[in-house]
Amino acid sequence: MRILLTRDSVAAGDDADAPHAATVDLPDGLDLPAALAALGLPRPRLPLIGGGRATWLVRGADGTALAVLAQQWPQPRPLPAGHGPLARLAGPDGVVRLHVEYRRQADPEAEYYG
C-alpha cells in the first residue's frame, strides 16, 4: 500500500522543504497504529521540539482526525475514526494520504479526549 505522508512545519527554518512530503510503501492489511509505527511516527520522522512537549494530529485526506501523537508519548493513540484497516482511507488511485498537523504544545490528553 502506498502512503503519501505530509506534515506541518514547526518553525520558519523548517519551511524550506514544506510540506515535508514522503511517499512510503507499506505492506497491505495494516491498521492505522501499525502503519504509523512503520512510518516512524512519532519518532524519528517528526522533529524534536525544545522543551520535550509537542502534540500532533494525524488527519486523513478529508481532514478527519485519525490519531494523536505527542513527543512525550511512546506511541500514537488512534481516535475513533482511526480504527479499522488503513486501506479504507485510500483514494481512487489507491494511495492513502495522511497529513500530520502540528498542534504546538497543546495538551495531548485534551486533544485525545476533546
N, C-alpha and C positions, 0 to 999 in steps of 0.2 A: 504494500500500500504506500502510495506517495503522499508525503506530508509537506505542505508549504507552511513554514513557520516564520512569523514576523514578530517583532517586539518594539515597544516604545523605546525612545531614547531616555536616558536618565539625567543628562546634563548637556550643555551646549557642545562640549568637546566630543560627545558621543553621537552627535548628529551627522557626522561625516559620512557614515555608511547606512543611515536610516533608510528604510525600516528594518535593517538588520535581517534581511531575508535569508533563509536557508531552506533548501529542498532536501528531504531525507526520505529514503525508502526504508520502510519497516515491514516486518512480517504481517501477513494478513491475519485477522482474527483477534487482534489486540483490543483490549478495552482502553479507556482513556488513562487510568492510572498507570497501566503498563506502558502505554505509548509515551506518556510524559517522562517516565523513568528512562525509557530507551532514548528519548530525545535529550537527556541530560538536564532535565528541569527539576528543581530549580538550579542545581549546580551540576556542571560547570558552565552551562550556557548563558545564564543571566549574570550581569555584572554585580560584584560586591559593592554594597553601599556603605559608606562610612557610618559608624555607629552600630553596625550589625543588625539593623532593622529595616526591612523593606517588604512591601506587600505587592503582589501581582495578581491579576485576574487573567485566566486563560479564557478567551472568547472564541466561539465558532464564527464561521463566515457571516452568519446573520446577526452577530453581535451578542448572542446568548452567552451568559457567563456559565462556564463549564467546570471550573476549578479555581481554588485559591491556592496561591503559592506564597510562602514567606521565607525570607532569608534565614529567619530563626527557627524554621520548621525543617525537620529532616526529609519530609516528603510532601507532595501535593495532597490537597484534600478535595476530592470531587464534590461538586454541588449536585443537586438532584438531576439537572439536565445533563450532567457529565457521566451518568451511569449508562451502561449498555455498550454494545460494540461500537468501536470507533468508525467502522465502515458506514454507519448510518449518517455520518456527518459529511460524507464525500459529495462533491458537486457532480454535475453531469459528466464531467471529464474524468471522474474517479479520484480526484485529488481532494484531500482533506486540508482545508485552510484553517489554521489556528493563529490567533494573534494574542500576544502576551502584553497586557496593559499594565503599565506602571502606576501603582496607587500610592507612591511615595511611602511615608512612614505611617500610613493608616493602620489601625489595629486589625490584624488579620482575623482575629476571632470575630470582630464586628462585621467584617466583610463576609465571613463564612456564615454567620448566623443572621446577618442583617436582612 
